[in-house]
């Protein structure tokens, strides 16, 4: 009987199709067992490369043309009424396709088009597989009947993730003749012990503020030890230690319930680094993965075993603690490409903490909440919405999962909320840039947060004397970090320090000013800004003033609804930081925006109305609506890194380091700079600033091109 091969290694070793199918099936089944789909995983793994039992594919192994070998296995699953496995197999190389229609032409790239091609006998002859194996016909997963379209799509992605990971792993291990090292080398029990050792010096606490922080921490540990996986909120005032408290709950619950990992989802890359670093200090660098667009792990000739392991972990998330962004997390859950979906199965049986949960993007709020509900209901995950300003999401969760209770881990009666009232709010009405700058000039240490990069630059330019700083995303990350280090130093030693910033500083950045000014925004933004004032409670609240003012440019359309809901709440409540005021604000905001504004791309209706539109959903679901372009700035180390790029050097490490000297700008800004001749494009597509006069050591990249054209950003 003819031997059919799946792979030929560089040294001539051969792997048969049967060996590869059985290895992949076992790996896929073990991964899918985490969410009760072991039999489905076995089927998908056995079927995925049946199309390699063809003369065409055997010729391909010797250098012949590319062959579609995925449709055959998908067709065999489809004939057995296994739609989820069929889609997973169909997409295991090119990505999950749109379902399309049963009348699609055989040449169509849709799933049904490919099935029609198979029905018409237009695939290469592959029946030899029947002499080597038998495909199982498992029952469909419980609670996922064919009419449950949306749940079926989510399940298919999870099964697809298991298949892709198992396929890649089996192939890589054959080619390298070695087993890939398991990343989960540190058990939850050990991580728990490391946490206990880290916080042991906090007890007994000194002072009332630390006493309340420790009360919150102890409550979270207790709740974690006795709570089953579910949906939770953790509402802790700014300065209450929610980062470590939420980690303590996650590790406690994971240890008690046998959950596999902790995933920390953060809205901004500007604060992800400090959170990841804190976790590394507590738990050790060997078990914490920091995964976001600004960080790539190098794997080249000089790569260490540790860096190679981290590269794989970014693809699989097979590591105990992951710190990632909301963009990375949610876009992966709605993706169709194998590289994005490979890690999804490792989200099952995890504790997922959504830090600053109030910042879940409103235009995609309903799809995000629906995805969280799916993970908790069907994939044994725990979700914790963690924030000082809890969004009013319970009605949406109730709509998607009426049987799923939402439990607060640390109700206000468990600690003294008044201890965390460290500021006094004052409303100042409309202020011009000149009036605002004059007030800032009159204070030695003050933070001012405005709504636009243009306003930040205008106010900053009117400040005089030493100790004046500007922060915005027009400054490359290494520049912002250096500025923040100097700001913290001056605050600590009592030197003059006047800072004008965009909102990047208000969510989780650890600074402590005696006075804060905040341009009118949503109530959550105002309260986040207040968290930068008297952060450690060293001054009386009456002397720690947060001034809310209206900018001279009127209400930006982007912030209109949030500002309107904030004004309404501030008019109704004397204590705008109280939980009932925050709840009223978010309820008002969601009412003002309406349901349609919470799913602007109509993701959920599309999933209901069309047959498994994987590719279309993936193309529509992008949390960052306005595309940006990175411009590298040849300043400091960035100049030397760009010289290496110009010389032809290419490596992950080089691009990672260059990311610290990149500024992301909108297309309008980019085109103005390009037309003025201020940019240069390299062969690899990278763009750098060729006019150094447009980058200021104080304010970063100018909003004006060399031609003098201004931009209103």
C-alpha positions in Angstrom: 0.0 0.0 0.0 1.3 3.5 -0.9 2.7 5.5 2.0 1.3 9.1 2.2 3.5 11.7 3.8 2.6 14.8 5.7 6.0 16.4 6.1 9.7 15.9 5.1 12.3 17.4 7.4 15.4 19.2 6.1 17.5 16.1 7.0 15.2 13.8 5.0 13.2 12.4 7.9 9.6 11.6 7.0 6.3 11.9 8.9 3.3 10.0 7.5 -0.1 11.6 7.2 -1.4 9.1 9.7 1.3 9.9 12.3 0.6 13.6 11.9 -3.2 13.2 12.1 -3.0 11.0 15.3 -0.5 13.4 16.9 -2.6 16.4 16.1 -5.8 14.7 17.2 -4.4 13.8 20.6 -3.1 17.3 21.1 -6.4 18.9 19.9 -8.5 16.7 22.1 -6.4 17.4 25.2 -6.7 21.2 24.6 -10.4 21.0 24.0 -11.0 19.0 27.1 -10.6 22.2 29.1 -14.1 23.2 27.9 -15.7 19.7 27.6 -15.1 19.3 23.9 -12.5 16.5 23.8 -14.4 14.4 21.3 -14.9 17.3 19.0 -11.2 18.0 19.2 -10.4 14.4 18.3 -12.5 14.6 15.2 -11.1 17.9 14.1 -7.5 16.7 14.6 -8.0 13.5 12.7 -9.8 15.2 9.8 -7.8 18.3 9.3 -5.2 16.9 6.8 -7.1 14.1 5.2 -6.6 16.1 2.0 -2.9 15.1 2.1 -3.9 11.6 1.0 -3.6 12.8 -2.6 -1.0 12.5 -5.4 -1.2 16.2 -5.8 -0.1 16.9 -2.2 2.7 14.3 -2.4 4.0 16.1 -5.4 3.7 19.4 -3.4 6.1 18.0 -0.8 8.7 17.6 -3.6 8.3 21.2 -4.8 5.0 21.1 -6.7 2.3 23.8 -6.7 0.3 24.7 -3.6 -2.6 22.3 -3.0 -5.9 23.0 -1.1 -5.7 20.1 1.4 -8.1 21.5 4.0 -11.4 21.3 2.1 -11.4 17.5 2.0 -11.4 17.1 5.8 -13.9 19.9 6.2 -16.2 18.1 3.7 -15.9 14.8 5.6 -16.9 16.6 8.9 -19.7 18.4 7.1 -21.2 15.2 5.7 -21.2 13.8 9.3 -23.3 16.9 10.4 -20.3 18.3 12.4 -20.5 22.0 11.4 -18.1 23.3 14.1 -15.3 20.8 13.3 -15.9 21.4 9.5 -15.4 25.2 9.8 -12.3 24.7 12.0 -10.7 22.2 9.6 -11.6 24.4 6.6 -9.8 27.4 8.1 -6.8 25.8 9.7 -4.3 27.3 7.2 -6.1 30.3 5.5 -8.3 31.3 8.4 -12.0 30.8 9.2 -14.1 31.6 6.1 -17.5 33.2 5.9 -20.2 30.6 5.7 -21.9 32.2 2.7 -24.9 30.6 1.2 -25.7 27.0 0.1 -26.2 28.4 -3.4 -22.6 29.8 -3.6 -20.7 28.9 -6.7 -18.1 26.1 -6.3 -15.3 28.6 -7.1 -16.4 30.9 -4.2 -14.0 31.1 -1.2 -16.9 30.8 1.2 -17.4 27.7 3.3 -20.5 26.6 1.3 -18.7 27.4 -2.0 -16.0 25.0 -1.0 -18.5 22.3 0.1 -20.2 22.6 -3.3 -16.9 22.1 -5.0 -16.5 18.9 -3.0 -20.0 17.8 -3.7 -19.3 18.2 -7.4 -16.3 15.9 -7.2 -13.8 18.7 -8.0 -11.3 17.9 -5.3 -8.3 15.7 -6.0 -8.9 12.0 -5.2 -8.2 11.5 -1.4 -10.2 8.3 -0.5 -7.0 6.5 0.5 -7.5 7.8 4.1 -10.3 5.3 4.6 -7.8 2.4 4.7 -5.9 4.0 7.5 -8.3 5.5 9.9 -12.0 6.0 10.9 -13.5 9.3 11.8 -15.6 9.5 14.9 -19.1 11.1 14.9 -19.3 12.7 18.4 -22.5 14.2 19.7 -22.7 18.0 19.3 -21.6 19.9 22.5 -24.4 20.2 25.1 -26.2 23.5 24.8 -24.9 24.2 21.3 -27.7 23.1 19.0 -27.3 24.1 15.3 -29.9 26.9 15.7 -27.7 28.6 18.3 -25.8 30.5 15.7 -23.8 33.0 17.9 -22.8 30.4 20.5 -21.8 28.1 17.7 -19.5 30.7 16.2 -17.8 31.3 19.6 -17.4 27.5 20.1 -16.0 27.1 16.6 -13.3 29.7 17.3 -12.3 27.9 20.5 -12.2 24.5 18.7 -10.2 26.2 15.8 -7.7 27.4 18.4 -7.2 23.9 19.7 -6.7 22.6 16.2 -4.3 25.3 15.1 -2.2 25.0 18.2 -2.1 21.2 18.1 -1.2 21.2 14.4 1.5 23.8 14.7 3.0 22.0 17.7 3.0 18.5 16.2 4.6 19.8 13.0 7.2 21.9 14.9 8.2 18.9 17.2 8.6 16.6 14.2 10.7 19.1 12.3 13.0 19.9 15.3 13.0 16.3 16.7 12.2 17.7 20.1 9.2 18.3 22.3 8.3 21.9 22.9 9.0 22.7 26.6 5.8 23.3 28.6 5.6 26.9 29.7 3.5 26.3 32.8 6.4 25.3 35.0 5.1 27.2 38.1 2.0 25.8 39.8 -0.7 28.2 41.2 0.2 27.0 44.8 3.7 28.4 44.3 2.5 31.7 42.8 0.2 32.0 45.8 3.2 31.5 48.2 5.2 34.1 46.3 2.3 36.6 46.7 2.1 35.8 50.4 5.8 36.4 50.8 5.6 39.7 48.9 2.7 41.1 51.1 3.9 39.7 54.4 5.5 43.1 55.3 2.2 44.9 54.9 0.8 43.4 58.1 0.1 44.7 60.7 -0.7 47.8 58.6 0.4 51.3 59.8 -2.1 54.2 59.5 -5.8 54.2 58.6 -5.3 54.3 54.9 -3.1 51.2 54.9 -5.5 49.5 57.3 -8.3 49.9 54.8 -6.1 48.7 51.9 -5.3 45.6 53.9 -9.0 45.0 54.7 -9.7 45.1 50.9 -6.8 42.7 50.2 -7.9 40.2 52.9 -11.5 40.3 51.7 -10.4 39.5 48.1 -8.2 36.6 49.3 -11.1 35.2 51.3 -13.6 35.5 48.5 -11.2 33.9 46.1 -10.9 30.8 48.3 -14.6 30.2 48.5 -16.1 31.4 45.2 -16.7 29.2 42.1 -15.9 30.6 38.7 -18.4 33.3 37.8 -18.9 37.0 37.0 -17.6 39.4 39.6 -17.1 43.1 40.2 -14.4 44.6 42.4 -15.2 48.3 43.1 -12.3 49.8 45.0 -11.7 53.6 45.4 -8.6 55.0 43.7 -5.6 54.4 46.0 -7.3 51.3 47.5 -4.7 48.9 46.1 -7.0 47.2 43.6 -4.1 45.9 41.4 -2.7 43.6 44.1 -6.1 43.0 45.6 -7.5 41.7 42.3 -4.4 39.6 41.7 -4.8 38.1 45.2 -8.4 37.2 44.4 -7.4 35.7 41.0 -4.6 33.5 42.5 -6.7 32.5 45.5 -9.6 31.4 43.2 -7.3 29.7 40.7 -5.6 27.7 43.5 -8.9 26.7 45.1 -10.8 25.9 41.9 -8.0 24.3 39.8 -8.0 27.1 37.2 -5.1 27.3 34.9 -4.0 30.9 34.6 -4.6 34.6 35.3 -5.2 37.0 32.5 -5.0 40.7 33.3 -6.7 42.9 30.6 -5.7 46.6 30.6 -7.1 49.4 28.4 -3.8 51.3 27.7 -0.3 50.3 26.8 0.8 53.4 28.8 0.0 51.6 32.0 0.5 48.0 31.0 4.3 48.1 31.6 4.1 49.2 35.2 1.5 46.5 36.0 3.5 43.8 34.3 6.6 44.9 36.2 4.8 44.9 39.5 3.6 41.3 38.8 7.1 40.2 37.9 8.4 41.7 41.1 5.8 39.8 43.1 5.7 36.5 41.2 8.9 36.3 39.2 9.7 36.9 35.6 9.5 33.2 34.7 5.7 33.1 34.8 4.5 36.6 33.7 4.0 37.4 30.0 3.6 41.0 28.9 1.8 40.9 25.5 0.9 44.0 23.5 1.7 45.7 20.2 4.6 47.7 21.7 6.5 44.6 22.8 8.0 41.8 20.7 10.3 39.1 21.9 13.3 38.5 19.9 14.0 35.0 18.4 17.1 34.9 16.2 20.5 33.4 16.3 21.2 35.0 19.6 17.9 34.1 21.2 18.0 32.4 24.6 15.8 29.5 25.7 13.9 32.0 27.8 13.2 34.4 24.9 12.2 31.5 22.7 9.8 30.3 25.3 8.3 33.8 25.6 7.9 34.0 21.8 5.9 30.9 21.8 3.9 32.1 24.8 2.8 35.2 22.9 1.3 32.9 20.4 -0.3 30.4 22.8 -0.7 32.1 26.2 0.5 28.9 27.7 2.0 30.7 30.8 0.5 31.2 34.3 0.0 35.0 34.2 -0.6 37.2 31.1 -0.8 41.0 31.1 -2.3 42.2 27.9 -4.4 44.9 26.3 -8.2 45.1 25.7 -7.4 45.4 22.0 -5.3 42.2 22.0 -7.8 40.3 24.1 -11.1 41.2 22.4 -9.8 41.4 18.8 -8.5 37.9 19.2 -11.9 36.6 20.4 -13.4 38.0 17.1 -10.5 37.1 14.8 -10.4 34.5 12.0 -6.7 34.1 11.4 -4.8 31.1 12.9 -2.0 33.3 14.4 -4.5 35.4 16.3 -6.8 32.5 17.4 -4.1 30.0 18.4 -4.1 31.2 22.1 -7.9 31.3 22.6 -8.3 27.8 24.1 -6.0 28.8 26.9 -8.5 31.5 28.0 -10.8 28.6 29.2 -10.6 27.9 32.9 -8.8 31.2 33.6 -9.4 34.1 35.9 -9.7 37.2 33.7 -9.4 40.6 35.4 -10.6 43.6 33.4 -8.7 46.5 34.9 -10.3 49.9 34.5 -13.4 48.1 33.3 -15.2 51.4 32.8 -13.0 51.9 29.8 -14.4 49.0 27.8 -14.9 50.8 24.4 -18.5 52.0 24.1 -18.8 51.5 20.3 -18.0 47.8 20.9 -19.5 47.4 24.4 -22.2 44.9 23.6 -19.9 42.5 21.6 -17.3 42.8 24.4 -19.9 42.0 27.2 -21.4 39.2 25.1 -17.9 37.6 24.7 -17.2 37.9 28.5 -20.6 36.2 29.2 -19.7 33.4 26.8 -16.4 32.7 28.5 -18.0 32.6 32.0 -21.1 30.5 30.9 -19.5 27.9 28.7 -15.7 27.9 29.3 -15.3 27.8 33.1 -13.7 31.2 33.2 -14.0 33.8 36.0 -14.4 37.4 35.0 -13.7 40.3 37.4 -14.6 43.9 36.3 -12.2 45.8 38.4 -12.4 49.6 38.7 -12.9 52.6 41.0 -15.8 53.7 38.8 -17.9 50.6 38.1 -19.8 50.8 34.8 -23.5 49.9 34.8 -23.2 46.7 32.8 -25.5 44.5 34.8 -28.6 45.0 32.5 -26.5 44.0 29.5 -25.1 40.9 31.2 -28.7 40.1 32.3 -29.8 40.3 28.7 -27.1 38.0 27.4 -26.9 35.6 30.4 -30.0 35.9 32.6 -28.8 33.0 34.7 -25.4 34.6 35.5 -25.4 36.6 38.7 -23.0 39.6 39.1 -21.4 39.5 42.5 -19.5 42.4 44.1 -16.4 41.0 45.8 -15.8 43.9 48.2 -19.1 45.8 49.1 -18.7 49.3 50.6 -19.6 48.0 54.1 -16.4 45.9 54.1 -14.2 49.0 54.5 -14.4 52.6 55.3 -15.0 54.4 52.0 -14.6 57.8 53.6 -10.9 57.1 54.3 -10.3 57.2 50.6 -11.9 60.6 50.1 -8.7 62.5 49.7 -9.8 65.4 47.5 -12.4 68.2 47.3 -14.0 69.0 43.9 -14.5 72.5 42.6 -16.3 73.6 39.4 -14.8 76.6 37.8 -16.9 77.1 34.6 -15.3 78.1 31.3 -11.6 79.1 31.2 -9.5 80.3 28.3 -6.0 78.9 27.8 -4.6 82.1 29.1 -6.7 82.0 32.3 -5.8 78.4 32.9 -2.1 78.9 32.3 -2.2 81.8 34.8 -3.7 79.7 37.5 -1.2 76.9 36.9 1.7 79.3 36.9 0.6 80.4 40.4 1.1 76.9 41.9 4.4 75.1 42.6 3.1 71.6 42.0 0.0 71.1 39.8 -1.3 68.7 37.2 -3.6 69.8 34.4 -5.4 67.3 32.1 -7.0 68.5 28.9 -9.0 66.6 26.2 -6.8 67.2 23.1 -3.1 67.2 22.2 -3.6 70.6 20.6 -4.9 72.1 23.9 -2.0 70.5 25.8 0.6 72.2 23.6 -1.2 75.6 23.7 -1.5 75.7 27.5 2.1 74.4 28.0 3.6 77.1 25.8 2.2 79.8 28.1 3.9 78.4 31.2 7.2 79.9 32.2 10.1 79.0 34.6 11.6 75.8 35.6 9.7 72.6 36.3 7.2 72.8 33.5 6.3 69.6 31.7 4.1 68.4 28.8 2.9 64.8 28.2 1.0 63.5 25.3 1.1 60.7 22.7 2.9 63.0 20.4 6.0 62.2 22.4 7.6 58.8 21.8 7.4 56.3 24.8 11.0 56.6 25.9 10.6 60.4 26.0 7.4 60.2 28.0 9.0 57.7 30.4 12.0 60.0 31.0 9.6 62.9 31.6 7.6 60.9 34.1 10.7 59.9 36.0 11.8 63.5 36.3 8.2 64.5 37.3 8.1 61.9 40.1 11.6 63.0 41.3 10.6 66.6 41.6 7.3 65.8 43.3 9.2 63.6 45.9 11.7 66.3 46.8 9.3 69.3 46.7 10.7 71.0 43.6 8.4 73.1 41.2 6.5 70.7 38.9 3.7 71.9 36.6 2.4 69.3 34.2 0.0 69.7 31.3 -1.1 66.3 29.9 -3.7 64.6 27.8 -5.7 61.8 29.4 -2.9 59.3 29.1 -1.7 60.2 32.7 -5.1 59.6 34.5 -5.6 55.9 34.3 -3.3 54.1 36.7 -0.1 56.2 36.3 1.4 56.5 39.8 1.9 60.2 40.5 0.8 62.3 43.5 0.0 66.0 43.0 -1.4 68.4 45.7 -3.7 70.0 43.1 -5.3 68.8 39.8 -7.2 70.6 37.1 -9.3 68.5 34.7 -11.1 69.8 31.6 -14.7 68.8 31.6 -15.1 65.1 30.5 -17.0 62.0 31.5 -17.4 61.5 35.3 -15.2 58.4 35.1 -12.3 60.5 33.6 -12.8 63.2 36.2 -12.6 60.7 39.0 -9.6 59.0 37.5 -7.8 62.4 37.3 -8.7 62.9 40.9 -6.8 59.8 41.7 -3.6 61.7 40.8 -4.3 64.2 43.6 -3.3 63.5 47.2 -2.8 59.9 46.1 -1.2 58.8 49.4 -3.5 60.9 51.6 -0.7 62.9 53.1 -2.7 66.2 53.0 -6.2 67.1 54.2 -8.9 66.6 51.6 -10.0 70.2 52.0 -6.6 71.4 50.8 -6.4 68.9 47.9 -8.5 70.6 45.2 -9.6 69.0 41.9 -10.9 71.8 39.7 -13.2 70.9 36.8 -13.3 73.5 34.1 -14.8 74.0 30.6 -12.2 74.5 27.8 -12.5 77.5 25.5 -13.1 75.3 22.4 -16.6 74.1 23.4 -17.7 70.5 23.7 -15.9 68.1 21.3 -18.4 65.9 19.5 -16.5 62.8 20.6 -17.0 63.6 24.3 -20.5 65.2 24.1 -22.5 62.3 25.5 -20.0 61.6 28.3 -19.8 65.3 29.2 -23.6 65.6 29.2 -24.0 62.6 31.4 -21.3 63.9 33.7 -22.9 67.4 34.0 -26.2 65.8 34.9 -24.7 63.6 37.6 -22.6 66.4 39.1 -25.7 68.6 39.3 -27.6 65.8 41.1 -25.1 64.5 43.6 -23.1 66.3 46.2 -20.5 63.5 46.5 -19.7 62.7 42.8 -17.3 59.9 43.8 -20.0 57.9 45.7 -20.9 54.5 44.1 -24.5 55.6 43.6 -23.4 58.7 41.7 -21.0 56.7 39.5 -23.8 54.1 38.8 -26.2 57.0 37.9 -23.6 58.4 35.5 -23.0 55.2 33.6 -26.7 54.5 33.4 -27.3 58.0 32.0 -24.4 57.6 29.5 -25.7 54.3 28.1 -29.2 55.7 27.9 -27.9 58.8 26.0 -25.9 56.7 23.5 -28.5 54.1 23.0 -28.1 50.4 22.2 -27.0 50.9 18.6 -24.1 53.1 19.6 -22.9 50.2 21.8 -22.3 48.0 18.7 -21.6 50.5 15.9 -20.5 47.8 13.4 -23.6 45.7 14.1 -21.4 42.7 15.1 -24.1 40.8 17.1 -26.9 41.3 14.6 -24.6 40.1 11.8 -23.7 37.0 13.8 -27.5 36.3 14.2 -28.6 36.9 10.6 -25.8 35.3 8.5 -24.4 31.8 8.5 -21.1 31.9 10.5 -19.7 35.2 9.0 -16.2 34.7 10.5 -14.2 36.8 8.1 -16.7 39.7 7.9 -16.9 39.9 11.7 -13.1 39.9 11.9 -12.8 42.7 9.4 -15.4 44.8 11.2 -14.2 44.3 14.8 -11.4 46.8 15.5 -11.4 48.6 18.8 -9.2 51.4 17.6 -11.5 53.0 15.0 -9.1 55.6 13.5 -6.1 53.9 12.0 -2.7 55.4 12.9 0.7 55.3 11.3 3.9 55.0 13.3 6.6 57.6 12.6 10.0 56.9 14.1 12.0 59.8 15.6 15.8 59.7 15.3 16.4 61.0 18.8 18.8 59.5 21.4 19.1 55.7 20.9 16.5 56.0 18.2 19.0 57.6 15.8 21.4 54.6 16.2 18.6 52.1 15.8 17.3 53.7 12.6 20.9 53.7 11.2 20.9 49.9 11.8 17.5 49.6 10.0 18.8 51.7 7.1 21.8 49.3 6.8 19.5 46.4 6.2 19.3 44.8 9.7 16.0 43.2 10.5 15.1 41.5 13.7 12.2 41.4 16.2 14.5 42.9 18.8 15.4 45.9 16.6 11.7 46.7 15.9 10.8 46.2 19.6 13.5 48.7 20.7 12.5 51.1 17.8 8.9 51.0 19.2 10.2 53.2 22.1 11.0 55.9 19.6 7.8 55.8 17.5 4.9 58.2 17.5 1.5 57.0 16.3 -0.3 59.7 14.3 -3.6 59.9 12.4 -3.7 59.8 8.6 -4.4 63.6 8.3 -1.3 64.5 10.3 0.8 61.9 8.4 -0.2 63.2 5.0 0.5 66.8 5.9 4.0 65.8 7.1 4.6 63.6 4.0 3.4 66.4 1.6 5.8 68.8 3.2 8.7 66.5 2.8 9.2 65.9 6.5 9.2 62.1 6.4 11.3 59.4 4.8 10.2 55.9 4.0 12.6 53.0 4.2 12.6 49.8 2.1 10.8 47.8 4.7 8.0 50.3 4.8 9.1 52.0 8.1 8.7 55.8 8.2 10.9 58.2 10.1 11.0 61.9 10.7 13.5 63.5 8.4 13.0 67.0 9.7 14.3 67.0 13.3 13.1 70.6 13.8 9.5 69.3 14.1 10.3 67.3 17.2 10.5 69.3 20.4 12.2 68.1 23.6 9.3 69.7 25.5 6.2 68.9 23.5 7.1 66.1 21.1 6.1 66.0 17.4 4.7 69.3 16.1 1.1 69.5 15.0 2.3 71.7 12.1 4.1 70.4 9.1 7.1 72.3 7.8 4.7 74.0 5.3 3.0 75.6 8.2 -0.2 73.6 7.8 -1.9 73.2 11.1 -3.9 70.2 12.4 -6.7 70.3 14.8 -6.2 67.2 16.9 
